[in-house]
Structure formats: C-alpha cells, structure tokens
Amino acid sequence: MVVASFGFGNASYAASPIGSGNTITADPLISRPPAKYGAPTKVQLFDNLQFNNFDPQTFSYTPPNFAPPTAPDSPRPWAKVILVCDVNVTAGIQYDRTARMTIGNTVVYIGTTSEPTAKLGPSWHIERDLTEYSNLLMSAQPGEINIGNLVNGTYTGVIYASAYLLFYPYTQGSGEPAPVVADLVYPLPGTADGSYTLQSSNSALSLTFSVPRQVESIPTTVARVYLDVFAQSQYQDEFWYSNVPDNLAQQLNQYGGTSFREVEVSIDGQVAGFAPIYPWIYTGGIDPYLWAPIPGVQALNFVPYRIDLSPFAVPLSDGNSHTISLNVYNANNYFLASANLLVYLNYNSSSLTGGVTVTGDYQPALDIQENIHQVKGYPNGTIGTRSTRHLTVEGYVVVAPTEKLVTRVEQDASFSNDQRFEVSATHYEQDILQFTKLTTTSTYQDLNTAPGKSSSTLVSVKDLSYPLTANIVQTFNPDGSGQQKTTVDQRYLIDQQGDWLPAIGLPLKVASYTSHLSNVVNAVDTLLFNSSFQITGNQGQASSQTYSFDATAPDEHYLHSIKAANSVLTYNHEEGPAP
C-alpha cells in the first residue's frame, strides 16, 4: 500500500555542491583512455530536445572520419566510445518518466527521469560505454529517443535532453591493447522504439536471425554470443517485490502474481539461460522524497544483465535461421523488455562439428508459505516465497580428431522474499525482506589428446546478489489524514574471480583476479498526507549512497560516498580513479 508510485534515477554528476538539492549519484563516470593516445572526436546526436508529449524524437547519427579497417578481424578505429547524455526537467509537478535511446534500432540507453519540485528543476548526467558497439557505429544510422511525458495544467514539468558520442582514437603499435568489440549486433525487438511489452508469462519477445557463414569472403563461425537484457517493471508490476499471491491480493490491498519475477531465454525453443530482475525503484516510487537528491540504485541508468549463450556456438554457426526468445516469468501486467544479442566470430574457421546439451531445472520451482489470519477483521501475518534452481548449458566444437573445445555455463540461483503485514483500523505496515542471488560458473576447456599436447581449463565465477529491505508504515488519524514512514536499503553486489574474462571476447587466459563491486543506497522519510491521500509534506528525510569497486590483477580501488538530509547534499567524498 503506497501513496506515491512513479519514478526513475542513476548517474554521477559533479556539479552538485554541498547544500544543493540537485540530483546526484555516487556512480562513477566512464574511465577515459590515457591522454597520450589522443583527444576524442565529439559527434553530437541531439541538443536540447524538448519532451512535453508522448511523441518520440528522431535524430541522425553520422560517424566521424576514420580509416577503414583493412580486414573484418582488424582492430576497429576507436579505443573507446562513450555516450554522454545530459537531462533536466523544469520546476513544477511531474512524474518520473521512462527514457530509451536507440541507434540503428539498437538500444544504447534505458533509464528513467528524476522528479522535479515546485522550486527545483533537477538536472543529471549519464554516461555509457558503447565501445562494444563499434561495428554498429561505423556507418550512418537513424536514431530515436523516447521520453514520453504528459504536460498540462496539472503536470507542468518539461523535460530537455542533449547527447553526444566521444570517439577516442586507436592506433596500432601504440602499446594500447585493441578493444574487443562485437562483430554482429542483433537488437530485440529491432524497432526504433527499442522495447516490447510483456503482459504475462506467456508474452514473449522474439527475434529470428542468422549468422553469416562468410564475412567479406572469409569463412566464419560463432566464437561467443551474449544477450544483454533489460526488463523494466511497470504498472501492476512496478513494485513486483511487494506483490502477493492472487488469493491474498484483495484483502491485503496489493497486486497479485506473487513476489517472484525472472527473465527466461530460449533458442529455437530450447531453454538457454535465465536472468534475475533488479528491483529498481524509480524517483517517484513509494515516497518521492526518499530519492531527492539521491536516486535509488541504477534508477537513472539501468545496467543490463548479460546472459552467456556461447555454448550454442555450433548450432548458431550453420547459416540457418534461428529464433531467440525471452519472457518474464510471473509477469502480471507488465514489463517493458529490450535486449541486444552480441555475436563474436571466429575468422578463417568453418568447423561445425559439435553440439549443445542443457540439463537442470528448466522452470523455477516456487515454494510459497502463507500465514495470513484475521485480527479484529484485518489481515495480519506473513508470506514467504522461495525459489532455487540449477541450469547447466554445455556446448562443444570438434576442431580436430584429437581436439575438442568445450564451453560450459552453470547457473545456480536462489530467491527469497519475506513479507510481514501488521494491519488495524489506524495502522498498515508492510515489511519486505528480499534476497536474490545468482552464481554463474563459466568454464572453457581445450581438450587435446594428441601426442605431445596437453589440455587446459579456464574457470571464472561470478556471484551476483540483489538484497532489498523495505519497511513501509502508515498510521491514520481520526480525520483520515496520516503519515507514512518508509525505510529502504537497496544493494547491487558483484564478486568475481577466475583466470579468464568470459564477459567479452575470446577465451584467453589472464592473470588470476578477484573483484568486488558494491552499490548501496539507504533512504528514510516520513510522508504526510491529508484525508484525500494528497501529499502535504514530509519530515526526517535522510539518504546515502556508497559505490565501491576493488580488484586485483591489476590492483584497482574506487570509492564514492554521498549523504543527504532534508533533501540536500550534506557529504561528498570520492577516492581513486573510475574503474
């Protein structure tokens, strides 16, 4: 049960000083290549576009001048490509809005907007690393940005946005490693809008595609393939982590469908992998004062989840048409889904001998424990939701009678959501404790039985977890007015270790490494409302965010902490270079 239920946020903006109420996050900017490699070329995409309706704005992208690569597998001309976007909304009343940007029908940014107040029109800064999309950016492409926004006599905030690309040059022989980029990019759904509505578990976003057997007369096969997935919760699913089983929805005044959601992916009808959904809370979510000036984790700039589909390399290399599909398990009206399929090729390769096997739990098993009972005519008690599953996808390719290359991706997932309800005539409390964890073990083996040859194995382990704690307490006065105190702890944690980097490129051994990324937002506020449930003010607002990254091989350390009270910034500390 919430008073306010709309919003979005995420980005690091150095222009917010202590005492400012302007939007700010602790997220790092994208790191730049060393200056000795040359200054970037700036390509403006659009400047100060106005969004005061639901019509998308189009733009044209033209690449900077560059020397074409001499061969399909030669390094691309850029060491790094960075998308930079600046957004602001005028002071007034406005909901948070979804923002999507595409180039060549390929999503390059998804996020939401910050909400203004009568006295403050916030501005914020967004950056994304698009180096992996260099092949897409080597030719002129149409573009579109969609920030649907209602402006009328009540909702007065007008949104403005500008964006450009920075192309940092790459020169062979400079001592700088060539960036690894996707050879082919297939967008889902492949439309200018860049998204597709998934109303229920049966709604699917699908794409039929084929990987060419030759590129510029050079035979090719698939080396690695990834799917970057965005699944954005909307409407009855916006607060999916607070939803309850259908049979309890009406009496608890919540939406149904349970509190479990998950993205599931298939190739040609075969289960291929799954992705957890991050519980993004937008800047109008639950209580808009919670997120001013510090938005929730990634609210302004969503980070996609990357599913490794490389075990399917052999079947995807046959030159025939294939269909990749995704759906959101338990979607309950509705999710907006977007995805990009990134394909890396082996050149001068034609081996198609091999296959793929999938074992484990094809569907998540839900264990729901309901303990809701009536106390003086009001529902009280707990609901517990659990899910665990394991999926192994293993593919192999025979490159010689004595040599076989094996790629194995193992996913081990666990999910828990515990909700406690305490309800009376003057009190409504919903306590949420949710924990999502996914361990992905990626193994690459070169099995060689030839005399004098040896086999090798590379292993990488990625532990991802999404803890969320929310306590929402509403108390009512005899005249129907009241207050809502909300406390939120939202986290995004990734631990990795191994001796290769399966996230991009070819399976090459690196020095054994470990890394830890932590993005934590805490917020508390008490919202005041009248008997018509109209917000009349707030009190006790305080929030903080700490973003940290530490790694070995090479050693890296980054820390950025910010704090706010009464909706203005009170503390800002940053140390170390951006990772």
Order of alpha helices (4+ residues) and beta strands (2+ residues): beta-beta-beta-beta-beta-beta-beta-beta-beta-beta-beta-beta-beta-beta-alpha-beta-beta-beta-beta-alpha-beta-beta-beta-beta-beta-beta-beta-beta-beta-beta-beta-beta-beta
